[in-house]
């Protein structure tokens, strides 16, 4: 449903690649040759630049925008627009299940239609908010991708991939490509007729209570869902998002920060880089205008200590796209749990960093047989602690520092940093309320569990747009150290804001805000 504003106003072992049969069970198979017979050309590995957006291209077809310009927008806001964002709020999307809805992110097609991807289904709206189509039978979808006139995605857990006609929402094909998927925020990516996704479970993972990473990456023929290849990394995948440095290869990162470049059409290894053993991140990687790879992960043996204050466990790294060699590495005061972004001029790497909290006390009452009144009283205590900004301290924990920082893309040295107010809750915005509603039997889902920040986007003037899971959307201009915020009231997942000409779309855990200019 839509809510209109009131007038007063809102994510290898060194083994050879293995091919997988189309039935996708465990074990070794031979690569399917049929894809090479479809007429799609295999290009030589090169560093050819992906062309700029043309008039017939989509505005925001990937989770991070457009290939060649990831996490960048040429449709940034003017100072007056950014300073009074509430005045431009056109509509707000709220699912009937409200806080039980989980929004993976949004895409924008060439006609400025907004595709909202939620656990409860996929919805296409016009820029004005009119519903075009909805697919409420496509449940728990990972973040999909638009290629041509087709929306490609995969349902989490079932590993059923789908291709939907972008205009009508009708199914073009669907196919189960593996036994299951990981349980994190994995992203379906695609380029040049091939989809790259992560499937199956990494059973070596030792903390299943927070979810399970995926075990391997596969390449899938976008025309029919046939699996072309499989690649098993050193660590599993948490929030995989494949990158495309040219027309015939792809790059992806595992949760230890290990990096892999393989052939897009056959999965053959071009190079690989070991990650940091004993570490984990839900952050990811991106490509800069120089075609090199920038990654956000954590240092060796930091899994148990990365949330220690000022432990400098985070690592921002730059790798040469040609051979995977490390170009520089910078230690960060906070754990690195985000996707970096590189400015359009290629000079600055932007990172929003900060630790994660995922422990609303209200969930501690689950299964303890408390009365409804006891649940209400405990919830009232938590709300009082949050109002007083003292919940973490009440339970003997430090508040969480966080910042938006810029690093020199050539040297890795910090250029500037903007500290934000420390976060004081045991979970992020509205997760205490989600847990309460779940305990009371009013909502089927008790948490969102977002990261500290969404992924940042940088506009043509170097201004940064990023959501923080305290419920604030930041528009930060490092030139003037100016930070303007819009209160969303909710946490945010990693996809971040989406842009088109005269359009800004800001997803939160459960809602979507659409601004028109």
Secondary structure, 3 states (H helix, E strand, C coil): CEECCCCCCCCCCCCCCEECCCCCCCCCECCCCHHHHCCCCCCCCCCCCCCCCCCCCCCECECCEECCEECEECCCCCHHHHHCHHHHEEEEEECCCHHHCCEEEEEECCCCCEEEEECCEEEEECCCCCEEEEECCCCCECECEEECCEEEEEECCCCEEEEEECCCCCEEEEEECCCCCCCCCCECEEECCEEEEEEEECCCCCCHHHCCCEEEEEEEECCCCCEEEEEEEEEEECCCCCECCCCCEEEEECCCCCEEEEECCCCCEEEEECCCCCCCCCCCEEECCCCCEEEEEECCCCCCCCCCCCCCCEEEEEECCCCCCEEEEEEECCCCCCCCEECCCCCEEEEEEECCCCCCHHHHHCCCCCCHHHHHHHHHHHHHHHHCCCHHHHCCCCCEEEEEEEEECCCCCEEEEEEEEEECCCCCCCHHHHHHHHHCCCCCCCCCCCCCECCCEEECCCCEEEEECCCEEEEEECCCCEEEEEECCCCCCCCCCEEECCEEEEECCCEEEEEEC
